[in-house]
Each structure stands twice: as structure tokens, then as C-alpha cells.
Amino acid sequence: MPLVTMRLESAQYDGTNGTVLLDWLDGSYNIVSDDGQLLILKDGEGTRKRIRLNGWLVRDVNRNLLWHGGNAAYNQQWMELPS
């Protein structure tokens, strides 16, 4: 039997791509602050997500944000597959 997994995608905050990441997500977030070192997103319920420079975001096929964190945590918890 084949092994299967859900399709997930990741993107990295490089300090200049806050609006690109906002478009990449499902549209339920707004940018509170983006100073090139820290991107702060807020969802419709008021929950804030703090993504530091070089931090990662992981979304599902519906473009929902599933996870965000730093480089070390990303490398420890996720494995990139060829697209």
C-alpha cells in the first residue's frame, strides 16, 4: 500500500514579503505590523501571530495557517519534499 500525507506548503518571512505572505494565506489575517524584523498578523478573532525574520509559516491546501515558528523549530519538525 502506498503511504500518503496531506499536502502542506511552507514559506519563509524574509523581512520584505509580509504582504506576499498575507496573500499566500487564506485571507483571514491582517497585518498589524511589519518592520522587516517582525511580522505580526492578526486573525478575525484577534489572535496575533508573531513571525520573526527568517521565520516559517506552514499552510494546508485550504491556505489555512497551521504552524509558524523559527528556523530551528522548522528544521526539527518539518521535512521538505520535492514539489
N, C-alpha and C positions, 0 to 999 in steps of 0.2 A: 504494500500500500504506500502511496506517496505521502510525504509529510507536507502539510500546508500551514500557512500562517496568514494573518491579516496583513494587508498592505498598509504600511506606515511610511511616512516621509519625514525627513528632518531638514532643518535649515539653521544656519548659524547667524547670530547677530554680529555684524562687523563694525558697528558704530555709525554706519551710513544708510542702512537698509531697513530702518524701522517701518516706514510706510509700505515698503515691499512686503515685509513680513505680515503687516496688518492685512494687506490684500490677499496674501497666501493663506491666511486663516479664514474662518467661516463668516466673518463679518459681524460677529457678536462682541468684538473688542473695540475699544477706542484707545488712542494714545494719550496718556496723561502727561508723560514727559519722555523726551528723547534727547539726551545731551551728548551722545556719542560715546559715553561710558556706561550708561544705564538706560535701558528702555523699560518704561513702566506702562503696562497695558491694564485696562480695566474692563471687566465684562459687564453685562446688563444687570447683574446682581450686586455690583460694586466691588467684587473681588479683584484685587490687584495682583498682577504677575510681574515680578521684577527680574528682568533678564540683563545680566551684566555683559559687558563687552566680551566677545568670543563665546558667549553662552549659546546653548542649543535649545531648539523647540522641536517637538515631535507631534505630528498631527495624524489623524486617521483619514480614511477615504472620504469622509464627510467634511473634512477640513476642520474638525474639532481639535483643539489643543489638548493633548493627552498628558504631556510631560514637558517640563522646562528645567534646565539646570546648567551647571558649569561644565567645562571641558572634561575634567577628571571624572565626574559622575557619568557624563555621556559615554566616555570611552569604557567605563567599567560596566555600565548597564545595557548598552546597545551594541549591536553588531551591524555594520553596513554591508549590504548585499549589492551586487552589480544590478543596475537598472535595466 
